[in-house]
Amino acid sequence: NMTRQFYDWPALRELYHQAAIVIVPLFPNPYCAGLTAFLEAAACGKATILTTTPGLAPLLAPDTCHTVPAQSPAALRTAIQSLLDAPARAAQLAAAGHAWLQAEHTPERFLDALLPSLQEPPTTGRSS
């Protein structure tokens, strides 16, 4: 079942916790669409099925989620059923996603990635 509406964070967190699995279906795109939903699901300890897109694929660690090709309802249906039928596998993906989030998506890691780009002088912009 699915609804589309705004949820405040406590309500959204409750939906994540109630979900057996989290599904993030995407159209092909060059952006990292879906990453926030995956990180939220991982933070809540949920197994996630994601559509593989050119923008998202490089950001995902192996074995932290189940991926399916874009615009393949049959593959998505098979993935959903396989995780619902194998709760141990779903729990394994959920634990791996949660561990990856805790190890790789910390404020320290964010600053380590951001600071070098801030210390470089801009290559474009206004000249004085």
N, C-alpha and C positions, 0 to 999 in steps of 0.2 A: 504494500500500500504506500501511496506517496501523496504528499500535499506540497504545494508551493506557496509559501508565505514567509513573512518575517518572523523570526523567533529571537527573543532576547537570549543572552548567553545561558542563564540558568535553564530555560526551557530547551534550548538546543542541546545542552549537556545532558539533560534528562533523556532526550530522544536518542542520543548516542548510547547512553547506558542501557536503554531498553532494547536496542537493536541487537539482533543475533549476529549480523554482519553489516558493514557499511558498503554501499555501492556508489561509485562515482563514475557515471557514464559521461563521456565527453565526445565531442566532434573533433576530428583531426585539426590541430592548430599548432603554431610554433611557440606558444606561450606556456607558462607553467600552470595553466588552469587546472584546478583540482588539487593542487598541492596543499592548500589550507585545509580543505576537507579531510585529506589524508592525514595531515599532522594532528588535526583535532580528533579524528577517530583513533589514531595511534595513542594519543594522550589519554584517551578514555579506555584503552586496552581492547580495541575492537579490530577484528580481522576486516580487511578492506579489499574490495575488488575495484580495480581502476582500469579505465580504458588507456591503452598505450598511445601517447601522442608524441610527436617530435619534441615538443617543448617540455614535457614532463618526464619522459623516459630517462634522460641523463641524470635526473635528480633523485631517482629512486635507488635504494640499495637492494641488492639481490635478496630474495626470500623474506622481504618485509611486507609484501602484499601480493595479491594474485592479480595478474594483468591479463587483459583480453584485447584483441584488435578492435580498433574503432569501427563503428557502424556494423557490428556483427552481433545481431540479437541472439543468434544460435549459440555463439561462444559465450555471451554474457549469461544466457539461461543455463548453459552447462556449468559454468563457473559457480553461479549461485547455488545450483542444486548440489554440486560436488562439495561445497563448504558446509551446506546445511546437513548433508549426509555424513560428513566427516568432522564432527566437532573437535576431535583431537587435532586435526590439521588446521582448523580455524583458530584454535587456541594457540597453536605453534606460530602461525602468522601474526596473531595479535601480540604475542609475547615478543617476537622478533621486531615488529614495528615499534612497540613501546620501548624496547631496549635501544634501538637505533635512534629514536627520537631523543631519549635521555642522554645518549652519548654524543650525538652529532649536532643537535639543535639547542645548544645552550647559549646564554648571553655571551659567554667568553668566546665560543666558536664564531658567533656572529660578528663580534668586534674584531677578532683575528682576521676575518675575511674582509671586513669593511675598512679597517684602518689603512692598509696599504693604498687603497684607491683614494682615500682622502689626503694622503701625504704626497701624492703625485700632483705636480702642477697641471692645471687644465690644458688640454691641447687645442681646445676651441673656446670661443667666447668673445666677449668684447675686448677690444684693445684700448688702452688708455691714451 
